[in-house]
Amino acid sequence: MVTAITTTVKGKNWHENKKPFRLNAGLTSYEKRLEQRKTMAAIKEREKEMKDEKEAERQRHVQTIRDRRAAKAEKERYEKMAEKMHRKRVERLKRREKRNKLLNS
């Protein structure tokens, strides 16, 4: 004996209406699954490219900030040296340090 599932309590359905159980309802063909996998792979690849581009842009921005800060620090260092030493000697030291940087890199 089956009891009434859709009994109303204060005008509302107590339970949802049951639908018949169909075993093959969620199954898709192999070709459809392959197609879905291809589209998902393409979407993921595009998302990865976009993330990589964004990260590269961020890294470029960070690098420009670092370069700017390093140049500013170096300029301040040379200004401090110029206060203590003669201007020509500071310029000579600058040239020597630039040569050393080029040789080391």
C-alpha positions in Angstrom: 0.0 0.0 0.0 1.4 3.4 -1.0 0.6 6.4 1.1 -0.1 9.7 -0.5 3.2 11.5 -0.9 1.8 14.8 -1.9 -0.3 15.5 1.2 -0.7 19.1 1.8 0.1 20.7 5.1 -1.2 24.3 5.4 -1.5 24.5 1.6 2.1 23.4 0.8 3.4 20.1 -0.6 5.1 18.2 2.2 7.3 16.3 -0.1 8.3 16.9 -3.7 6.6 14.7 -6.3 8.7 11.7 -7.0 9.9 11.1 -10.5 10.3 7.7 -12.0 13.8 6.3 -11.6 15.5 6.1 -15.0 18.8 4.3 -15.1 19.9 5.7 -18.5 18.9 9.4 -17.8 22.5 10.6 -17.0 24.4 8.6 -19.6 25.8 10.3 -22.6 27.5 8.8 -25.6 31.3 8.4 -25.8 31.5 11.0 -28.6 29.7 13.6 -26.5 31.9 13.0 -23.6 35.0 13.3 -25.8 33.7 16.6 -27.2 33.0 17.9 -23.7 36.5 17.0 -22.6 38.0 18.8 -25.6 36.0 21.9 -24.9 37.0 21.9 -21.3 40.6 21.3 -22.1 40.5 24.3 -24.5 38.8 26.5 -21.9 41.4 25.5 -19.3 44.2 26.2 -21.7 42.9 29.7 -22.5 42.4 30.4 -18.8 46.0 29.3 -18.1 47.3 31.6 -20.9 45.3 34.5 -19.5 46.6 33.9 -16.0 50.2 33.6 -17.3 49.8 36.9 -19.2 48.5 38.6 -16.1 51.3 37.2 -14.0 53.9 38.3 -16.5 52.5 41.8 -16.6 52.6 41.9 -12.8 56.2 40.7 -12.8 57.1 43.4 -15.3 55.5 46.0 -13.1 57.3 44.8 -10.0 60.6 44.7 -11.8 60.2 48.3 -13.0 59.5 49.4 -9.4 62.6 47.5 -8.2 64.8 49.1 -10.9 63.5 52.5 -10.0 64.2 52.0 -6.3 67.7 50.7 -7.0 68.5 53.7 -9.2 67.2 56.0 -6.6 69.3 54.3 -3.8 72.4 54.5 -6.0 71.8 58.1 -6.8 71.5 58.9 -3.1 74.6 57.0 -2.4 76.6 58.9 -4.9 75.2 62.2 -3.6 76.4 61.2 -0.1 79.8 60.4 -1.5 79.9 63.7 -3.4 79.3 65.6 -0.1 82.5 64.0 1.4 84.7 63.7 -1.7 85.5 65.7 -4.8 83.1 65.6 -7.7 85.6 64.2 -10.2 86.6 61.4 -7.9 82.9 60.4 -7.5 82.5 60.3 -11.3 85.6 58.2 -11.6 84.2 55.7 -9.0 80.9 55.6 -10.9 82.6 54.7 -14.1 84.7 52.0 -12.4 81.6 50.5 -10.7 79.7 50.4 -14.1 82.6 48.6 -15.7 82.7 46.1 -12.8 78.9 45.5 -13.2 79.3 44.9 -16.9 82.2 42.5 -16.4 80.3 40.6 -13.6 77.1 40.2 -15.6 
